[in-house]
Each structure stands twice: as C-alpha cells, then as structure tokens.
Amino acid sequence: MTPVAEQLGQWLEEFTRQQTAAPWLQEMRQDAFRRFTELGFPTAHDEEWRFTNVAPIAASGWQAVSVPGIPVASLREGDREHLGKYAPDTAFVAFNTSFLDNLSFTRIARGTVVEEPIRISYVASGSANSGPYLHPRTLILVEPDAHCTVVESYRGEGRYFTNAVTEIVLGDGAVVDHYKVQQESTEAFHISTTQVQLGRSATFTTHSISLGGALARNDVNATLSEGSEATVNGLYVVNGSQHIDNHTAIDHAKPHATSHELYKGILDGKAHAVFNGRILVRKDAQKTDSKQTNKNLVLSDDAVIDTKPELQIFADDVRCTHGATIGQLDAESMFYLQSRGIGRSQARSLLTYAFAQDIVDRIKVQDLRDSLERVLFEKFHEHGSY
C-alpha cells in the first residue's frame, strides 16, 4: 500500500466511525469525503502549495475531538442552503466538510446594528506524542443593511491540528468588520479557509493576525459585487522554525468595486513565510479600483520569504496596482536611535514594533488591540529573540 493510500485509509476509518446524520447532512459529508479522496493532501507539485509541505499533517495519527457549537443538523432549511455554497473546492475544505457535526452560526437580521463584537473562540489542547484534530466550521449570514463586528480566535497548548473553514455572506449594503487571530501553540498545525461573499454596495474589512503554529496556512478569499468594497489586511510574526503561508484571492466579479490589501510580515530565526496574493478582475468588472501591498521585515540571514503578488485583469477600464518589498531594519533609523543613547537591542525592538504597529493601529476593537500590543511588546522587547 502506498503512503498516500495508507493515509486516506486512516481517514476513511475515521469517516465511517461517525454517527449517521440527517439525510441532507449525510449526503453532504459523503460528497465531501469522496472529493477529499479524489484530491488528496496537496504536495509541493501543486502550484498553490509548492512552498508548504503538509506531510507532517497527512502522516500523523491524530485523535478526533468534537468542536463546541450548535448541531449542524439543527440549521433551518433557509440557512443550510448557504453552508458549503461559497467555500472553494480544495482538499482541506472537503476534509472539513467530511466531518461536519457542530458549527458556530450567526445570522444578523436586516438593518440590525450589533454594537458589541461577536466573539468566536476555538481552543485546543494536545500532548507531545499524539494530538487531537479539530474541524471548526463557522457560518455568518449578515442580511442587507446590517452591521456587525466579528472576532474569530484560535489558540491552544501542545501538539494538535486545526482545519478551519469560515463562510461569511454579506447582503446588499451590509457592513462587516472581521478579525481572525491565530495564536496557536508553536507545536500545532493550523489550516484555515475564509470565504467572503459580498452583496451589492456591501463593505467588508478583515485583519488576519498570525503569531503561532509550527505550520500555519491561511486562505482568505473574497468575491465582490457591484459597488462593494473589501479591505484585506494581515500581520504575520514568525521565529525559530515556524512556517506561515498566506494566500489571498480577491475576485472583482462586478463593476465599480474597490479592494485594498496590506500584508506585513516579520521573520527571524530560521522561519519561512509565504505570501501569494491574487487579484482577479473579470471582463465585465469595469471601473475596478484595487491595490495590493506586501511588506516584509527579515531580521535573520536564515529567515526566508517567498512572495508572489498576482494580477489577472480581463477588463480595460480599471486601476490596479500591486507590489512587494523585502528588507531589513533601516540603518539610518538604527543609527539615529543609538546616537540618542538607546542601546542596539532596544533600538532594534522599537523599530520592529513600529513596523507591526501599522497593522495593529487599524484594529477598531479596543481590547483586542490592547491585547495584541501587549503580545507584540513581549515578543519584541522582553524575549530579545527579535
């Protein structure tokens, strides 16, 4: 038996061990598992995964655990129609859907303004030898002209595997401010897919903060409608042997839409980071305005960043720009701080902190911003590893 067949055999055993669900859910699971076996775990031969090796995930003997939430089978028919409708056809999405059981579900009624953030938290705990695997599933439906803020967080201790899928649907004129904070254990594996569908004149903003994980991969995808606006920002901070892979895809499907994207990375030690940002402007999406920027601060000779911004434009009346930078701390700024009595290590920490602060300052949820500032201060000032 080949290693791939052996791995899929292990997951088939897990799949068949599940309790039989309602017919509609059982069919969804079976279709997803069939698709997962067709696709298999991605390898370096897959263009979208050529810098990220998921063999440690595929080969490990993970233990199943359930994720708190409401039973998927309890969804109303009108709500369940959205489940799985938008998430992309990838192996890890199919893997997640194969084990659908509970989910975090939120529906915001038409015209409602939710003042307090909606908080969705996933926490895991594993051991050194064998750890659990979790398939968190989140579905957020925001009806026309509704407003809300969502804070989605992932953290844990020990060794485990999280494979998360989040679908967010915005009705016409809806406004959503979304934050995803990944502070997994440095022994953990984290794969996540966030798929956003924007209605006409809807506004969506997301900030993806990645600080933990031995290996982490974040896919953030947004499909824009006429007159809609998406802001997609991210910050990743990695050290030691950590590996972080951020893939974004913004689909301008209709005219008069706007997107802004800024991802910033800080790498030290022997860390490896990947950024792949794709902007697609379809033939009918005239008057598109899109800007994408990826900036990386590399603090070690052994740290590696692979960055690839992409533009695919099939319309002629558009304004699109993209760019990527990779650099070290500015020598003049270091000299300026040291000339005023600040030690080299402290000057290095201050400049690194300032680079990250640009993203943190954009966070509107006060307690989340304060928490991240404390975490970054500890990373850059107290540990001295950066």
N, C-alpha and C positions, 0 to 999 in steps of 0.2 A: 504494500500500500504506500502511495506517495505521501510525503509530509502534508501536502495540501489536502488530499483526500482524508488523511487522518484527522487533520484539524476540523474539517467540515463534519466528519463523522462524530466528533465530540460534541459539536454544536447541535447536530441532529438529535443526539440523545437528550440534550437539554431541552430542545424544542418539543420533542414528543412527551417529555415529562410534565409539561404544563397542563393545568386543568383545562378541559374543554370550555370554550367561551360561547357567548351568544353567536348564532349563525353568522351575522354580518361581521362580527369581530374575528371569529374563527377563520372566515374566508380571507379577511384582510391579512391576518397573520400568515396563513398558508401561502398566499400570493407573494408576500414579502420574503418569506423564507426561501421560496423557490427562486426568487430573484437574487437573493443573497448567495445561494449556491451557484447560480449562473455567473455572477460577478466575481465571487471570491474576495479574499482580502487583497487590497491593492499592493502592488510591488513597485520597485524602482523602474520597471519597464513602463508603468503608467505615467504619462506626462505630468498629470496633476499631483503625482506622489514621488517624483523622481529624487527629491531631496530628503524624503521622510520614510524611514524604514519601520513598518509596523509589525515586523516579525516577532518582537517580544510580546505583542498583544495576541497575535494569532497562535503562538506556541504555548502560552501559559495556561495552566489548569485553573481557571477562575471558578469561584463558587457563586451560585446565583443568590441574590438577595432582592427582596421586593422594595420598591420605592413608594413612600407615603404619598397619598393623593386621593382623588376620588376614583372609583372604578370606571374604567373606560366604557364598560357596558351600560353605565347609567346615563350616558350622554343622550340628550334629546336628539331626535332624528335630524332636525334642522342644524344642530351643532356638529353632529358626527359627520355630516357631509363635507365639512372643512378639514377633518382630520386626515392627514396624508395627501391632501389635494395639492399642496403647494411645494412641499419638501422635494428636493431633487432626487433623481434616480441614481443613487450611489449605494455602494455596498454597505456603508455604515448606517445610512438611513434605513435601508431594508433590514439590516441587522436589528436596529432599534424596534422597528415595526413588528418584526417577528415575535418579539417578546412583550408586546403591548399588554399592559394589565391595569396599572393605575396611571393617572396623569394629573398635572396641575392645569386647571381650566379656569379661565377668566372671560367673562363677557361684560362689556361696558355698554349700557343702553344708550340709544340715540340721544345726542345732546347733553349727556351727563358729563360733568366736570369733576373728576376724582382728585381731591386736593392732596391727600396723603399718598405716598408711594405704595404701590402694590409690591410686596416683597415675596420672592420665591427663592427658597433656600434648599440646597441639596448637600447633605453631609454624609461622608463615608468613613469607614474605619477598616483597616486591613492589618494583616500580620506580615512578618518578614518572609515566610515561606509560601503561603498561599493567600490570596486576597479575593474579595468579592468583586463581582461585576454588576454594574447598575446601568439601566437604560432609561434615564429620566426623559419624560415627554411633557412638553408644555404647549398648550394651545391658548392663544389670546385673540379674542374677537372684539374689535372696537367698532361699534356701529357709527354711522355718519354723524359728524359734528361732535363726537365725544372726545374728551381729553383725558389722558392719564399718564402716569409715570410708573415704570416697571423696573425693579432692581432684582436681577437674577444672579444668585451667587452659588459658587461651588467651592467646597473646602473639605478637608479630611485629614486623617492620620494614617501612616503606614502605606502598604502597597495595595492598590486596587485599580480598577479600570472603570472609568465613566464614559458612556457613549450617549450623548445628549442630543435631542432634536427639539427645536423650538420653532413653532409656526405662529407668525403674527399677521393678522389681517386687519387692515385699516379701511373703513368705509369712506365714502366721499367726505372731504372736509375734516376728517378725524386728525387728531394730533397726539403723537406718542413720543415720549422721551424714555429711552430704554438704556439700561446699563447691564453689562454682563461682567462679573468679577470672578476670575478664576484664581483661587489661592489654594490649589490642591497641594497635597504632600509632595515633596521632591522625589518620592519613590513611586508616585502614582502616574497613571496614563489617562489622558483626557482627550477625547474626540468630541467635537460639537458641531452641529449644523444649525444655523439660524436663518430661516427663510421668511422674508417680509414681502407682503403683497399690499401695495398702496393703491387706494382708490383715487378718483379724480380730486385734485386740489388737496390731497392729504399731505401731512408733514410728519416725517419720521426722523428721529435722531437716535443714534446708538453709539455707545462708548464701550469698547471691548478692552478690559484690563486683564492682562495675563502675567502672573507673577510666579506661579508654582508649576509643579508637574515635572517628572523626568522627561516625558514626551507629551507635548500638547499640540493639537491641531484644531484651529478654529476656522470654519467656513461661514462667512456672512454674505448672504445673497439678498438683493432687493430688486423687485420688479416695479417700475414706476408707471403711473398712468398720466393722462393729460393734466398738466398744471401742477403735478405733485413735486415734492421736494424731499430729498434724503440727504442726511449728513451722517457719514460713517467714519468714526474715529477709533483709534486704538493705541494702546501703550503696552509694550512687552518688555519685561526686565528679566534677563536670564544670566545665570552664573554657573560656575562649575561645569558639569557635563550636561546641563539642561538643553533640550531641543524644543523649539517653538516654531510652529508653521501657521502662518495666517494667509488664508485665501479669501479674497473678496470678489464678488461679481455684482455689478450694478447694470441692470437691464433697462435701458431707456426704450420702452416699448411704444410710447405715445409722445406726441409733440409737446413743446412748451414745458418740459420738466427740467429740474435742476438737481444736481448732485455735487456734494463736496466731500472729499475724503482726505483724512490726515492720519497716518500711522507713524508712530515713533518707537524706535527700539533702542535698548541699552544692553550691550553684551560685554561680559567679562569672563575670565577663566578660559575654559575650552568650550564655551557654549556655542550652539549653532542655531541660527534663526533663518526663517524663510518668509518672504513676503511676495505674494503674487496677487496683483490687483487688476481685474479685468473690467473694462467699461465697454458695453455693447450699445451702440446707437442704431436702432433699426431704421429701415428705409423710410417709414412714414413719420419718424420722430424728429421732424424739423423743429428748429428753434431750441434745440437742446443746449444746455449750459452745464458743463461738467469739468471738475478739477480734481486731480488726484495727486497726492504727495506722500512719499515715504522717506523718512529721515532716520538714519541710524548712527548711533554713537558707539564706536568699538573701542573698548578700554584695554584690550589684551591682544598681543600678537597671535595668540592661539584661537581667538574667537573668530567665527565665520558667519557672514550674512550673504544669503543669495536672494536678490531682489529682482522682480520682473514686473514692471508696470505694463499693461496691455491696453491698447485702444483698437476697437473694431467699429468702424464708422461706415454706415451704409446710407447716410443722409448727407445732403450737401450744404444745408444752412444751419450750421452748428458752431459752437465754440467749446472746444475740448482741449485740455492741457493735462500733462502728467509729467512726473519727474521723481527721481530717487537720488539720495545722497548718502554716502558712507564716509564717516570721518572720525577723527579723534578730537580730544579736547583742544580748544583753541589756545595756542601757545601764548599769544599776547594777553589773553584774559588771565591765564595762569600767572604770567609774569606780573601783571597789574596787581592781582590779589597778594602775591608773595611779597611784592615791593612795599606793601602796606602792613606787613607783619603777620600775615596769615600763612600758616605752615602749608607745605606742599600737599600733604594728605587732606587737610581740611579744605584747601582751595579746590582740589580735585572733586571732593564730595559736594561742595557748593555748586560747582558748575554742572555736575551730573544731575543734581537735584533740580537745578533750574531748567535743564533740558526736559526733564519729565514733567515739571510743573506746568508747562504749556498745555498739556492734555488735562491734567488734574483740575486746573482752573476752569475748565469748561464744564465740569460736573456741577449740576444745579442742586443735587440732594446734599444738604449741608453735612449730615452725619456721615454719609459715605465719603464725601470729600475729606472731611477731618480724619476719618479712619485711614484712608489711603495716604494722606500726608504723613501720618504717624508711621505707617509701614515703610514708606519710602525714606523717611528720615532715619529710621532704624537701619535700613539696608545701606544707605549711603554714608551715614555719619558714625554709627556705633560699631558695626561689624568690621568696617575697614576693608571689606573684600572688593568693594567697587572703587 
